Each structure stands twice: as C-alpha cells, then as structure tokens.
Amino acid sequence: NAMRAAAQPHRFVGINQAGQVALLQTQGNPDGHVILRGGKAPNYSPADVAQCEKEMEQAGLRPSLMVDCSHGNSNKD
C-alpha cells in the first residue's frame, strides 16, 4: 500500500520558498521500493528475495527492493 500511495500525487499544507504557508503538491514517486531489513530473523536469502518479488508482482507492482545489511539482517544484538 505504501508504494501505491507514494506513486500518487499528494497535496499538503507546508511552507513555500518565500517562507509562507501554502498548499503544496507533489507529483508522486513511481520509483518506490521495499526494504528487507530483517526482524526476528534475517530476510536476505534468495528465497526471501524471490518471495518478496512474487508478492510485489501479485500486487501489480514492479519488483524493486533493497536489502538493509544492518538492523535485523546483521545478526547483531
């Protein structure tokens, strides 16, 4: 869901270049990706990557992912 949401245009209240409150708009980012960062166990094995790609394709998304080599994938406490 996050990749679909990020790919869409959004409007929000922010500060413009002149320092004024303004309604700003983004065009969306079609280049989102999943980050495999581990959890209770590492998730960077070929099987984990293949499963992620499969689930992305089933959701109608272009498989695009990165492996975070720290956090849960580092095997450190």
N, CA, C and O atoms as a Tripos MOL2 file, in Angstrom:
@<TRIPOS>MOLECULE
protein
  308   307    77     0     0
PROTEIN
NO_CHARGES

@<TRIPOS>ATOM
      1 N           0.8110   -1.2010    0.0000 N.3       1 ASN1
      2 CA          0.0000    0.0000    0.0000 C.3       1 ASN1
      3 C           0.8530    1.2630    0.0000 C.2       1 ASN1
      4 O           0.4950    2.2540   -0.6370 O.2       1 ASN1
      5 N           1.9760    1.2330    0.7090 N.am      2 ALA2
      6 CA          2.8230    2.4250    0.7800 C.3       2 ALA2
      7 C           3.3870    2.7880   -0.5880 C.2       2 ALA2
      8 O           3.4680    3.9670   -0.9350 O.2       2 ALA2
      9 N           3.7770    1.7800   -1.3680 N.am      3 MET3
     10 CA          4.3210    2.0690   -2.6970 C.3       3 MET3
     11 C           3.2590    2.6620   -3.6100 C.2       3 MET3
     12 O           3.5440    3.5670   -4.3940 O.2       3 MET3
     13 N           2.0370    2.1560   -3.5100 N.am      4 ARG4
     14 CA          0.9450    2.7140   -4.3250 C.3       4 ARG4
     15 C           0.6580    4.1560   -3.9080 C.2       4 ARG4
     16 O           0.4860    5.0300   -4.7580 O.2       4 ARG4
     17 N           0.6080    4.3970   -2.6090 N.am      5 ALA5
     18 CA          0.3260    5.7500   -2.1170 C.3       5 ALA5
     19 C           1.4270    6.7210   -2.5340 C.2       5 ALA5
     20 O           1.1400    7.8390   -2.9640 O.2       5 ALA5
     21 N           2.6790    6.3010   -2.4100 N.am      6 ALA6
     22 CA          3.7980    7.1870   -2.7460 C.3       6 ALA6
     23 C           3.8310    7.5340   -4.2300 C.2       6 ALA6
     24 O           4.3380    8.5900   -4.6080 O.2       6 ALA6
     25 N           3.3000    6.6640   -5.0610 N.am      7 ALA7
     26 CA          3.3150    6.8960   -6.5080 C.3       7 ALA7
     27 C           2.2730    7.9200   -6.9550 C.2       7 ALA7
     28 O           2.3320    8.4090   -8.0840 O.2       7 ALA7
     29 N           1.3290    8.2440   -6.0880 N.am      8 GLN8
     30 CA          0.2390    9.1600   -6.4420 C.3       8 GLN8
     31 C           0.5690   10.6000   -6.0480 C.2       8 GLN8
     32 O           1.3190   10.8270   -5.0990 O.2       8 GLN8
     33 N           0.0120   11.5720   -6.7710 N.am      9 PRO9
     34 CA          0.1810   12.9700   -6.3690 C.3       9 PRO9
     35 C          -0.4590   13.2160   -4.9990 C.2       9 PRO9
     36 O          -1.4530   12.5810   -4.6440 O.2       9 PRO9
     37 N           0.1150   14.1300   -4.2480 N.am     10 HIS10
     38 CA         -0.4280   14.4950   -2.9380 C.3      10 HIS10
     39 C          -0.4140   16.0050   -2.7860 C.2      10 HIS10
     40 O           0.4130   16.6990   -3.3770 O.2      10 HIS10
     41 N          -1.3380   16.4970   -1.9880 N.am     11 ARG11
     42 CA         -1.3790   17.9140   -1.6110 C.3      11 ARG11
     43 C          -1.2960   17.9930   -0.0980 C.2      11 ARG11
     44 O          -1.8720   17.1700    0.6130 O.2      11 ARG11
     45 N          -0.5700   18.9960    0.3880 N.am     12 PHE12
     46 CA         -0.4260   19.1710    1.8310 C.3      12 PHE12
     47 C          -0.1010   20.6290    2.1330 C.2      12 PHE12
     48 O           0.3830   21.3650    1.2730 O.2      12 PHE12
     49 N          -0.3730   21.0250    3.3580 N.am     13 VAL13
     50 CA         -0.0530   22.3800    3.8040 C.3      13 VAL13
     51 C           1.4060   22.3790    4.2430 C.2      13 VAL13
     52 O           1.8200   21.5540    5.0570 O.2      13 VAL13
     53 N           2.1690   23.3020    3.7030 N.am     14 GLY14
     54 CA          3.5870   23.3970    4.0250 C.3      14 GLY14
     55 C           4.0660   24.8290    3.8870 C.2      14 GLY14
     56 O           3.2670   25.7650    3.8410 O.2      14 GLY14
     57 N           5.3660   24.9880    3.8220 N.am     15 ILE15
     58 CA          5.9880   26.3060    3.6980 C.3      15 ILE15
     59 C           6.6130   26.4090    2.3050 C.2      15 ILE15
     60 O           7.4010   25.5490    1.9110 O.2      15 ILE15
     61 N           6.2610   27.4640    1.5580 N.am     16 ASN16
     62 CA          6.8130   27.6330    0.2150 C.3      16 ASN16
     63 C           8.1900   28.2940    0.2670 C.2      16 ASN16
     64 O           8.7100   28.5780    1.3470 O.2      16 ASN16
     65 N           8.7750   28.5370   -0.9070 N.am     17 GLN17
     66 CA         10.1170   29.1120   -0.9960 C.3      17 GLN17
     67 C          10.2020   30.5140   -0.3900 C.2      17 GLN17
     68 O          11.2840   30.9560   -0.0030 O.2      17 GLN17
     69 N           9.0770   31.2110   -0.3060 N.am     18 ALA18
     70 CA          9.0470   32.5570    0.2740 C.3      18 ALA18
     71 C           8.8150   32.5190    1.7800 C.2      18 ALA18
     72 O           8.7030   33.5670    2.4150 O.2      18 ALA18
     73 N           8.7410   31.3160    2.3590 N.am     19 GLY19
     74 CA          8.5300   31.1910    3.7980 C.3      19 GLY19
     75 C           7.0850   31.3510    4.2210 C.2      19 GLY19
     76 O           6.8050   31.5460    5.4040 O.2      19 GLY19
     77 N           6.1630   31.2710    3.2760 N.am     20 GLN20
     78 CA          4.7440   31.4370    3.5700 C.3      20 GLN20
     79 C           4.0460   30.0790    3.6320 C.2      20 GLN20
     80 O           4.4400   29.1230    2.9630 O.2      20 GLN20
     81 N           2.9970   30.0230    4.4560 N.am     21 VAL21
     82 CA          2.1660   28.8220    4.4940 C.3      21 VAL21
     83 C           1.4580   28.7120    3.1520 C.2      21 VAL21
     84 O           0.8910   29.6850    2.6570 O.2      21 VAL21
     85 N           1.4950   27.5270    2.5730 N.am     22 ALA22
     86 CA          0.9120   27.3520    1.2410 C.3      22 ALA22
     87 C           0.4370   25.9140    1.0680 C.2      22 ALA22
     88 O           0.8630   25.0130    1.7900 O.2      22 ALA22
     89 N          -0.4460   25.7190    0.1030 N.am     23 LEU23
     90 CA         -0.8630   24.3810   -0.2860 C.3      23 LEU23
     91 C           0.1490   23.8960   -1.3250 C.2      23 LEU23
     92 O           0.2550   24.4630   -2.4120 O.2      23 LEU23
     93 N           0.8780   22.8590   -0.9830 N.am     24 LEU24
     94 CA          1.9120   22.3260   -1.8650 C.3      24 LEU24
     95 C           1.4310   21.0290   -2.4940 C.2      24 LEU24
     96 O           0.5720   20.3420   -1.9420 O.2      24 LEU24
     97 N           1.9870   20.7010   -3.6460 N.am     25 GLN25
     98 CA          1.5900   19.4770   -4.3350 C.3      25 GLN25
     99 C           2.8270   18.7410   -4.8210 C.2      25 GLN25
    100 O           3.7710   19.3510   -5.3220 O.2      25 GLN25
    101 N           2.8110   17.4200   -4.6650 N.am     26 THR26
    102 CA          3.8590   16.5720   -5.2220 C.3      26 THR26
    103 C           3.2910   15.8490   -6.4360 C.2      26 THR26
    104 O           2.0750   15.7560   -6.5970 O.2      26 THR26
    105 N           4.1610   15.3480   -7.2740 N.am     27 GLN27
    106 CA          3.7170   14.5890   -8.4390 C.3      27 GLN27
    107 C           3.7020   13.0910   -8.1620 C.2      27 GLN27
    108 O           3.2530   12.3150   -9.0060 O.2      27 GLN27
    109 N           4.1760   12.6780   -7.0120 N.am     28 GLY28
    110 CA          4.2560   11.2580   -6.6950 C.3      28 GLY28
    111 C           5.6060   10.6960   -7.1090 C.2      28 GLY28
    112 O           6.3160   11.2890   -7.9220 O.2      28 GLY28
    113 N           5.9480    9.5640   -6.5510 N.am     29 ASN29
    114 CA          7.2220    8.9220   -6.8340 C.3      29 ASN29
    115 C           6.9660    7.4960   -7.3150 C.2      29 ASN29
    116 O           6.6620    6.6210   -6.5050 O.2      29 ASN29
    117 N           7.0820    7.2500   -8.6070 N.am     30 PRO30
    118 CA          6.8240    5.9090   -9.1400 C.3      30 PRO30
    119 C           7.9730    4.9350   -8.8860 C.2      30 PRO30
    120 O           7.8790    3.7620   -9.2490 O.2      30 PRO30
    121 N           9.0530    5.4070   -8.2670 N.am     31 ASP31
    122 CA         10.2430    4.5780   -8.0700 C.3      31 ASP31
    123 C          10.3940    4.0650   -6.6440 C.2      31 ASP31
    124 O          11.5150    3.8970   -6.1660 O.2      31 ASP31
    125 N           9.2870    3.8150   -5.9620 N.am     32 GLY32
    126 CA          9.3470    3.2840   -4.6050 C.3      32 GLY32
    127 C           9.9170    1.8770   -4.5890 C.2      32 GLY32
    128 O           9.9870    1.2150   -5.6240 O.2      32 GLY32
    129 N          10.3230    1.4240   -3.4090 N.am     33 HIS33
    130 CA         10.8800    0.0900   -3.2750 C.3      33 HIS33
    131 C          10.6330   -0.4460   -1.8710 C.2      33 HIS33
    132 O          10.3810    0.3100   -0.9330 O.2      33 HIS33
    133 N          10.7100   -1.7410   -1.7520 N.am     34 VAL34
    134 CA         10.6050   -2.4220   -0.4630 C.3      34 VAL34
    135 C          12.0160   -2.5470    0.1000 C.2      34 VAL34
    136 O          12.9600   -2.8110   -0.6440 O.2      34 VAL34
    137 N          12.1630   -2.3580    1.4050 N.am     35 ILE35
    138 CA         13.4470   -2.5690    2.0650 C.3      35 ILE35
    139 C          13.3190   -3.7900    2.9580 C.2      35 ILE35
    140 O          12.5180   -3.8060    3.8920 O.2      35 ILE35
    141 N          14.1140   -4.8130    2.6650 N.am     36 LEU36
    142 CA         14.1660   -6.0020    3.5100 C.3      36 LEU36
    143 C          15.1870   -5.7180    4.6000 C.2      36 LEU36
    144 O          16.3860   -5.6630    4.3250 O.2      36 LEU36
    145 N          14.7250   -5.5370    5.8390 N.am     37 ARG37
    146 CA         15.6420   -5.1660    6.9130 C.3      37 ARG37
    147 C          15.6900   -6.1860    8.0280 C.2      37 ARG37
    148 O          16.2940   -5.9370    9.0720 O.2      37 ARG37
    149 N          15.0630   -7.3310    7.8240 N.am     38 GLY38
    150 CA         15.0850   -8.3650    8.8550 C.3      38 GLY38
    151 C          14.1060   -8.0420    9.9620 C.2      38 GLY38
    152 O          13.4040   -7.0310    9.9160 O.2      38 GLY38
    153 N          14.0670   -8.8900   10.9320 N.am     39 GLY39
    154 CA         13.1690   -8.7280   12.0740 C.3      39 GLY39
    155 C          13.6140   -9.7160   13.1310 C.2      39 GLY39
    156 O          14.6900   -9.5670   13.7110 O.2      39 GLY39
    157 N          12.8060  -10.7090   13.3820 N.am     40 LYS40
    158 CA         13.2080  -11.7680   14.3070 C.3      40 LYS40
    159 C          14.3320  -12.6070   13.7130 C.2      40 LYS40
    160 O          15.0830  -13.2580   14.4400 O.2      40 LYS40
    161 N          14.4430  -12.5890   12.3970 N.am     41 ALA41
    162 CA         15.4890  -13.3290   11.6910 C.3      41 ALA41
    163 C          15.8490  -12.5540   10.4250 C.2      41 ALA41
    164 O          15.0470  -11.7530    9.9450 O.2      41 ALA41
    165 N          17.0460  -12.7820    9.8800 N.am     42 PRO42
    166 CA         17.4110  -12.1310    8.6210 C.3      42 PRO42
    167 C          16.4350  -12.5100    7.5050 C.2      42 PRO42
    168 O          15.8300  -13.5810    7.5390 O.2      42 PRO42
    169 N          16.2890  -11.6320    6.5250 N.am     43 ASN43
    170 CA         15.4000  -11.9250    5.3910 C.3      43 ASN43
    171 C          16.0320  -11.5140    4.0660 C.2      43 ASN43
    172 O          15.3880  -10.8920    3.2210 O.2      43 ASN43
    173 N          17.3030  -11.8710    3.9010 N.am     44 TYR44
    174 CA         18.0020  -11.5340    2.6640 C.3      44 TYR44
    175 C          18.3730  -12.7540    1.8240 C.2      44 TYR44
    176 O          19.1020  -12.6170    0.8410 O.2      44 TYR44
    177 N          17.8950  -13.9250    2.1820 N.am     45 SER45
    178 CA         18.2250  -15.1320    1.4140 C.3      45 SER45
    179 C          17.5870  -15.0630    0.0260 C.2      45 SER45
    180 O          16.6380  -14.3070   -0.1850 O.2      45 SER45
    181 N          18.1020  -15.8450   -0.9160 N.am     46 PRO46
    182 CA         17.4720  -15.8710   -2.2420 C.3      46 PRO46
    183 C          15.9780  -16.2030   -2.1720 C.2      46 PRO46
    184 O          15.1850  -15.6640   -2.9440 O.2      46 PRO46
    185 N          15.5960  -17.0850   -1.2530 N.am     47 ALA47
    186 CA         14.1730  -17.4360   -1.1150 C.3      47 ALA47
    187 C          13.3640  -16.2390   -0.6140 C.2      47 ALA47
    188 O          12.2460  -16.0120   -1.0770 O.2      47 ALA47
    189 N          13.9220  -15.4690    0.3320 N.am     48 ASP48
    190 CA         13.2250  -14.2830    0.8470 C.3      48 ASP48
    191 C          13.0450  -13.2420   -0.2530 C.2      48 ASP48
    192 O          11.9720  -12.6560   -0.3960 O.2      48 ASP48
    193 N          14.1000  -13.0200   -1.0250 N.am     49 VAL49
    194 CA         14.0370  -12.0390   -2.1120 C.3      49 VAL49
    195 C          13.0180  -12.4850   -3.1620 C.2      49 VAL49
    196 O          12.2160  -11.6800   -3.6360 O.2      49 VAL49
    197 N          13.0530  -13.7720   -3.5230 N.am     50 ALA50
    198 CA         12.1050  -14.2930   -4.5170 C.3      50 ALA50
    199 C          10.6680  -14.1610   -4.0300 C.2      50 ALA50
    200 O           9.7800  -13.8220   -4.8120 O.2      50 ALA50
    201 N          10.4290  -14.4250   -2.7400 N.am     51 GLN51
    202 CA          9.0740  -14.3030   -2.1830 C.3      51 GLN51
    203 C           8.5970  -12.8540   -2.2380 C.2      51 GLN51
    204 O           7.4430  -12.5880   -2.5730 O.2      51 GLN51
    205 N           9.4790  -11.9300   -1.9120 N.am     52 CYS52
    206 CA          9.1240  -10.5070   -1.9630 C.3      52 CYS52
    207 C           8.7830  -10.0970   -3.3940 C.2      52 CYS52
    208 O           7.7840   -9.4170   -3.6300 O.2      52 CYS52
    209 N           9.6180  -10.5130   -4.3450 N.am     53 GLU53
    210 CA          9.3450  -10.1880   -5.7480 C.3      53 GLU53
    211 C           8.0080  -10.7680   -6.1970 C.2      53 GLU53
    212 O           7.2390  -10.1020   -6.8900 O.2      53 GLU53
    213 N           7.7350  -12.0020   -5.8040 N.am     54 LYS54
    214 CA          6.4780  -12.6600   -6.1740 C.3      54 LYS54
    215 C           5.2820  -11.8900   -5.6250 C.2      54 LYS54
    216 O           4.3100  -11.6500   -6.3420 O.2      54 LYS54
    217 N           5.3560  -11.5020   -4.3470 N.am     55 GLU55
    218 CA          4.2440  -10.7720   -3.7310 C.3      55 GLU55
    219 C           4.0430   -9.4080   -4.3800 C.2      55 GLU55
    220 O           2.9090   -8.9520   -4.5290 O.2      55 GLU55
    221 N           5.1300   -8.7570   -4.7650 N.am     56 MET56
    222 CA          5.0050   -7.4650   -5.4320 C.3      56 MET56
    223 C           4.3380   -7.6330   -6.7970 C.2      56 MET56
    224 O           3.4640   -6.8480   -7.1650 O.2      56 MET56
    225 N           4.7490   -8.6480   -7.5390 N.am     57 GLU57
    226 CA          4.1360   -8.8970   -8.8480 C.3      57 GLU57
    227 C           2.6510   -9.2210   -8.7040 C.2      57 GLU57
    228 O           1.8310   -8.7540   -9.4940 O.2      57 GLU57
    229 N           2.3060  -10.0240   -7.6890 N.am     58 GLN58
    230 CA          0.9030  -10.3720   -7.4640 C.3      58 GLN58
    231 C           0.0740   -9.1400   -7.1130 C.2      58 GLN58
    232 O          -1.1250   -9.0930   -7.3900 O.2      58 GLN58
    233 N           0.7140   -8.1480   -6.5050 N.am     59 ALA59
    234 CA          0.0200   -6.9120   -6.1460 C.3      59 ALA59
    235 C           0.0010   -5.9180   -7.3070 C.2      59 ALA59
    236 O          -0.5130   -4.8080   -7.1680 O.2      59 ALA59
    237 N           0.5600   -6.3160   -8.4460 N.am     60 GLY60
    238 CA          0.5750   -5.4340   -9.6050 C.3      60 GLY60
    239 C           1.6700   -4.3860   -9.5560 C.2      60 GLY60
    240 O           1.5880   -3.3670  -10.2410 O.2      60 GLY60
    241 N           2.6980   -4.6280   -8.7460 N.am     61 LEU61
    242 CA          3.8000   -3.6810   -8.6110 C.3      61 LEU61
    243 C           5.0400   -4.2080   -9.3210 C.2      61 LEU61
    244 O           5.2300   -5.4180   -9.4480 O.2      61 LEU61
    245 N           5.8710   -3.2970   -9.7770 N.am     62 ARG62
    246 CA          7.1520   -3.6740  -10.3740 C.3      62 ARG62
    247 C           8.0850   -4.0860   -9.2420 C.2      62 ARG62
    248 O           8.3060   -3.3010   -8.3200 O.2      62 ARG62
    249 N           8.6370   -5.2920   -9.2850 N.am     63 PRO63
    250 CA          9.5470   -5.7110   -8.2130 C.3      63 PRO63
    251 C          10.7590   -4.7870   -8.1340 C.2      63 PRO63
    252 O          11.5290   -4.6650   -9.0870 O.2      63 PRO63
    253 N          10.9110   -4.1520   -7.0010 N.am     64 SER64
    254 CA         12.0120   -3.2410   -6.7490 C.3      64 SER64
    255 C          12.2880   -3.2940   -5.2580 C.2      64 SER64
    256 O          11.4530   -2.8750   -4.4560 O.2      64 SER64
    257 N          13.4530   -3.8060   -4.8790 N.am     65 LEU65
    258 CA         13.7280   -3.9440   -3.4540 C.3      65 LEU65
    259 C          15.1930   -3.7180   -3.1510 C.2      65 LEU65
    260 O          16.0540   -3.7910   -4.0280 O.2      65 LEU65
    261 N          15.4510   -3.4410   -1.8830 N.am     66 MET66
    262 CA         16.8050   -3.2630   -1.3660 C.3      66 MET66
    263 C          16.9340   -4.1130   -0.1150 C.2      66 MET66
    264 O          15.9560   -4.3350    0.5990 O.2      66 MET66
    265 N          18.1480   -4.5900    0.1470 N.am     67 VAL67
    266 CA         18.4150   -5.3250    1.3760 C.3      67 VAL67
    267 C          19.1960   -4.4080    2.3030 C.2      67 VAL67
    268 O          20.2630   -3.9130    1.9380 O.2      67 VAL67
    269 N          18.6690   -4.1810    3.4980 N.am     68 ASP68
    270 CA         19.3380   -3.4110    4.5450 C.3      68 ASP68
    271 C          20.2770   -4.3780    5.2590 C.2      68 ASP68
    272 O          19.8250   -5.3450    5.8720 O.2      68 ASP68
    273 N          21.5710   -4.1230    5.1820 N.am     69 CYS69
    274 CA         22.5570   -5.0450    5.7570 C.3      69 CYS69
    275 C          22.8260   -4.7830    7.2300 C.2      69 CYS69
    276 O          23.7010   -5.4250    7.8110 O.2      69 CYS69
    277 N          22.1110   -3.8730    7.8420 N.am     70 SER70
    278 CA         22.2080   -3.6900    9.2820 C.3      70 SER70
    279 C          20.8740   -4.0980    9.8830 C.2      70 SER70
    280 O          20.1840   -4.9370    9.3020 O.2      70 SER70
    281 N          20.4960   -3.5590   10.9840 N.am     71 HIS71
    282 CA         19.2500   -3.9070   11.6710 C.3      71 HIS71
    283 C          19.1360   -5.4200   11.8300 C.2      71 HIS71
    284 O          20.1160   -6.0650   12.2020 O.2      71 HIS71
    285 N          17.9890   -5.9940   11.5660 N.am     72 GLY72
    286 CA         17.7670   -7.4190   11.7750 C.3      72 GLY72
    287 C          18.5600   -8.3150   10.8440 C.2      72 GLY72
    288 O          18.6930   -9.5100   11.1100 O.2      72 GLY72
    289 N          19.0870   -7.7720    9.7660 N.am     73 ASN73
    290 CA         19.8670   -8.5850    8.8360 C.3      73 ASN73
    291 C          21.3420   -8.6760    9.2060 C.2      73 ASN73
    292 O          22.0950   -9.3640    8.5160 O.2      73 ASN73
    293 N          21.7820   -8.0060   10.2710 N.am     74 SER74
    294 CA         23.2060   -8.0050   10.6220 C.3      74 SER74
    295 C          23.5830   -9.1050   11.6040 C.2      74 SER74
    296 O          24.7670   -9.3390   11.8480 O.2      74 SER74
    297 N          22.5850   -9.7850   12.1730 N.am     75 ASN75
    298 CA         22.8270  -10.8260   13.1850 C.3      75 ASN75
    299 C          23.5500  -10.2980   14.4120 C.2      75 ASN75
    300 O          24.2420  -11.0570   15.0910 O.2      75 ASN75
    301 N          23.4060   -9.0140   14.7100 N.am     76 LYS76
    302 CA         23.9960   -8.4310   15.9170 C.3      76 LYS76
    303 C          22.9000   -8.1450   16.9170 C.2      76 LYS76
    304 O          21.7490   -7.9180   16.5420 O.2      76 LYS76
    305 N          23.2550   -8.1560   18.1920 N.am     77 ASP77
    306 CA         22.2940   -7.8560   19.2620 C.3      77 ASP77
    307 C          22.1140   -6.3690   19.4030 C.2      77 ASP77
    308 O          21.3440   -5.9180   20.2520 O.2      77 ASP77
@<TRIPOS>BOND
     1     1     2 1
     2     2     3 1
     3     3     4 2
     4     3     5 am
     5     5     6 1
     6     6     7 1
     7     7     8 2
     8     7     9 am
     9     9    10 1
    10    10    11 1
    11    11    12 2
    12    11    13 am
    13    13    14 1
    14    14    15 1
    15    15    16 2
    16    15    17 am
    17    17    18 1
    18    18    19 1
    19    19    20 2
    20    19    21 am
    21    21    22 1
    22    22    23 1
    23    23    24 2
    24    23    25 am
    25    25    26 1
    26    26    27 1
    27    27    28 2
    28    27    29 am
    29    29    30 1
    30    30    31 1
    31    31    32 2
    32    31    33 am
    33    33    34 1
    34    34    35 1
    35    35    36 2
    36    35    37 am
    37    37    38 1
    38    38    39 1
    39    39    40 2
    40    39    41 am
    41    41    42 1
    42    42    43 1
    43    43    44 2
    44    43    45 am
    45    45    46 1
    46    46    47 1
    47    47    48 2
    48    47    49 am
    49    49    50 1
    50    50    51 1
    51    51    52 2
    52    51    53 am
    53    53    54 1
    54    54    55 1
    55    55    56 2
    56    55    57 am
    57    57    58 1
    58    58    59 1
    59    59    60 2
    60    59    61 am
    61    61    62 1
    62    62    63 1
    63    63    64 2
    64    63    65 am
    65    65    66 1
    66    66    67 1
    67    67    68 2
    68    67    69 am
    69    69    70 1
    70    70    71 1
    71    71    72 2
    72    71    73 am
    73    73    74 1
    74    74    75 1
    75    75    76 2
    76    75    77 am
    77    77    78 1
    78    78    79 1
    79    79    80 2
    80    79    81 am
    81    81    82 1
    82    82    83 1
    83    83    84 2
    84    83    85 am
    85    85    86 1
    86    86    87 1
    87    87    88 2
    88    87    89 am
    89    89    90 1
    90    90    91 1
    91    91    92 2
    92    91    93 am
    93    93    94 1
    94    94    95 1
    95    95    96 2
    96    95    97 am
    97    97    98 1
    98    98    99 1
    99    99   100 2
   100    99   101 am
   101   101   102 1
   102   102   103 1
   103   103   104 2
   104   103   105 am
   105   105   106 1
   106   106   107 1
   107   107   108 2
   108   107   109 am
   109   109   110 1
   110   110   111 1
   111   111   112 2
   112   111   113 am
   113   113   114 1
   114   114   115 1
   115   115   116 2
   116   115   117 am
   117   117   118 1
   118   118   119 1
   119   119   120 2
   120   119   121 am
   121   121   122 1
   122   122   123 1
   123   123   124 2
   124   123   125 am
   125   125   126 1
   126   126   127 1
   127   127   128 2
   128   127   129 am
   129   129   130 1
   130   130   131 1
   131   131   132 2
   132   131   133 am
   133   133   134 1
   134   134   135 1
   135   135   136 2
   136   135   137 am
   137   137   138 1
   138   138   139 1
   139   139   140 2
   140   139   141 am
   141   141   142 1
   142   142   143 1
   143   143   144 2
   144   143   145 am
   145   145   146 1
   146   146   147 1
   147   147   148 2
   148   147   149 am
   149   149   150 1
   150   150   151 1
   151   151   152 2
   152   151   153 am
   153   153   154 1
   154   154   155 1
   155   155   156 2
   156   155   157 am
   157   157   158 1
   158   158   159 1
   159   159   160 2
   160   159   161 am
   161   161   162 1
   162   162   163 1
   163   163   164 2
   164   163   165 am
   165   165   166 1
   166   166   167 1
   167   167   168 2
   168   167   169 am
   169   169   170 1
   170   170   171 1
   171   171   172 2
   172   171   173 am
   173   173   174 1
   174   174   175 1
   175   175   176 2
   176   175   177 am
   177   177   178 1
   178   178   179 1
   179   179   180 2
   180   179   181 am
   181   181   182 1
   182   182   183 1
   183   183   184 2
   184   183   185 am
   185   185   186 1
   186   186   187 1
   187   187   188 2
   188   187   189 am
   189   189   190 1
   190   190   191 1
   191   191   192 2
   192   191   193 am
   193   193   194 1
   194   194   195 1
   195   195   196 2
   196   195   197 am
   197   197   198 1
   198   198   199 1
   199   199   200 2
   200   199   201 am
   201   201   202 1
   202   202   203 1
   203   203   204 2
   204   203   205 am
   205   205   206 1
   206   206   207 1
   207   207   208 2
   208   207   209 am
   209   209   210 1
   210   210   211 1
   211   211   212 2
   212   211   213 am
   213   213   214 1
   214   214   215 1
   215   215   216 2
   216   215   217 am
   217   217   218 1
   218   218   219 1
   219   219   220 2
   220   219   221 am
   221   221   222 1
   222   222   223 1
   223   223   224 2
   224   223   225 am
   225   225   226 1
   226   226   227 1
   227   227   228 2
   228   227   229 am
   229   229   230 1
   230   230   231 1
   231   231   232 2
   232   231   233 am
   233   233   234 1
   234   234   235 1
   235   235   236 2
   236   235   237 am
   237   237   238 1
   238   238   239 1
   239   239   240 2
   240   239   241 am
   241   241   242 1
   242   242   243 1
   243   243   244 2
   244   243   245 am
   245   245   246 1
   246   246   247 1
   247   247   248 2
   248   247   249 am
   249   249   250 1
   250   250   251 1
   251   251   252 2
   252   251   253 am
   253   253   254 1
   254   254   255 1
   255   255   256 2
   256   255   257 am
   257   257   258 1
   258   258   259 1
   259   259   260 2
   260   259   261 am
   261   261   262 1
   262   262   263 1
   263   263   264 2
   264   263   265 am
   265   265   266 1
   266   266   267 1
   267   267   268 2
   268   267   269 am
   269   269   270 1
   270   270   271 1
   271   271   272 2
   272   271   273 am
   273   273   274 1
   274   274   275 1
   275   275   276 2
   276   275   277 am
   277   277   278 1
   278   278   279 1
   279   279   280 2
   280   279   281 am
   281   281   282 1
   282   282   283 1
   283   283   284 2
   284   283   285 am
   285   285   286 1
   286   286   287 1
   287   287   288 2
   288   287   289 am
   289   289   290 1
   290   290   291 1
   291   291   292 2
   292   291   293 am
   293   293   294 1
   294   294   295 1
   295   295   296 2
   296   295   297 am
   297   297   298 1
   298   298   299 1
   299   299   300 2
   300   299   301 am
   301   301   302 1
   302   302   303 1
   303   303   304 2
   304   303   305 am
   305   305   306 1
   306   306   307 1
   307   307   308 2
@<TRIPOS>SUBSTRUCTURE
     1 ASN1         2 RESIDUE 1 A ASN
     2 ALA2         6 RESIDUE 1 A ALA
     3 MET3        10 RESIDUE 1 A MET
     4 ARG4        14 RESIDUE 1 A ARG
     5 ALA5        18 RESIDUE 1 A ALA
     6 ALA6        22 RESIDUE 1 A ALA
     7 ALA7        26 RESIDUE 1 A ALA
     8 GLN8        30 RESIDUE 1 A GLN
     9 PRO9        34 RESIDUE 1 A PRO
    10 HIS10       38 RESIDUE 1 A HIS
    11 ARG11       42 RESIDUE 1 A ARG
    12 PHE12       46 RESIDUE 1 A PHE
    13 VAL13       50 RESIDUE 1 A VAL
    14 GLY14       54 RESIDUE 1 A GLY
    15 ILE15       58 RESIDUE 1 A ILE
    16 ASN16       62 RESIDUE 1 A ASN
    17 GLN17       66 RESIDUE 1 A GLN
    18 ALA18       70 RESIDUE 1 A ALA
    19 GLY19       74 RESIDUE 1 A GLY
    20 GLN20       78 RESIDUE 1 A GLN
    21 VAL21       82 RESIDUE 1 A VAL
    22 ALA22       86 RESIDUE 1 A ALA
    23 LEU23       90 RESIDUE 1 A LEU
    24 LEU24       94 RESIDUE 1 A LEU
    25 GLN25       98 RESIDUE 1 A GLN
    26 THR26      102 RESIDUE 1 A THR
    27 GLN27      106 RESIDUE 1 A GLN
    28 GLY28      110 RESIDUE 1 A GLY
    29 ASN29      114 RESIDUE 1 A ASN
    30 PRO30      118 RESIDUE 1 A PRO
    31 ASP31      122 RESIDUE 1 A ASP
    32 GLY32      126 RESIDUE 1 A GLY
    33 HIS33      130 RESIDUE 1 A HIS
    34 VAL34      134 RESIDUE 1 A VAL
    35 ILE35      138 RESIDUE 1 A ILE
    36 LEU36      142 RESIDUE 1 A LEU
    37 ARG37      146 RESIDUE 1 A ARG
    38 GLY38      150 RESIDUE 1 A GLY
    39 GLY39      154 RESIDUE 1 A GLY
    40 LYS40      158 RESIDUE 1 A LYS
    41 ALA41      162 RESIDUE 1 A ALA
    42 PRO42      166 RESIDUE 1 A PRO
    43 ASN43      170 RESIDUE 1 A ASN
    44 TYR44      174 RESIDUE 1 A TYR
    45 SER45      178 RESIDUE 1 A SER
    46 PRO46      182 RESIDUE 1 A PRO
    47 ALA47      186 RESIDUE 1 A ALA
    48 ASP48      190 RESIDUE 1 A ASP
    49 VAL49      194 RESIDUE 1 A VAL
    50 ALA50      198 RESIDUE 1 A ALA
    51 GLN51      202 RESIDUE 1 A GLN
    52 CYS52      206 RESIDUE 1 A CYS
    53 GLU53      210 RESIDUE 1 A GLU
    54 LYS54      214 RESIDUE 1 A LYS
    55 GLU55      218 RESIDUE 1 A GLU
    56 MET56      222 RESIDUE 1 A MET
    57 GLU57      226 RESIDUE 1 A GLU
    58 GLN58      230 RESIDUE 1 A GLN
    59 ALA59      234 RESIDUE 1 A ALA
    60 GLY60      238 RESIDUE 1 A GLY
    61 LEU61      242 RESIDUE 1 A LEU
    62 ARG62      246 RESIDUE 1 A ARG
    63 PRO63      250 RESIDUE 1 A PRO
    64 SER64      254 RESIDUE 1 A SER
    65 LEU65      258 RESIDUE 1 A LEU
    66 MET66      262 RESIDUE 1 A MET
    67 VAL67      266 RESIDUE 1 A VAL
    68 ASP68      270 RESIDUE 1 A ASP
    69 CYS69      274 RESIDUE 1 A CYS
    70 SER70      278 RESIDUE 1 A SER
    71 HIS71      282 RESIDUE 1 A HIS
    72 GLY72      286 RESIDUE 1 A GLY
    73 ASN73      290 RESIDUE 1 A ASN
    74 SER74      294 RESIDUE 1 A SER
    75 ASN75      298 RESIDUE 1 A ASN
    76 LYS76      302 RESIDUE 1 A LYS
    77 ASP77      306 RESIDUE 1 A ASP
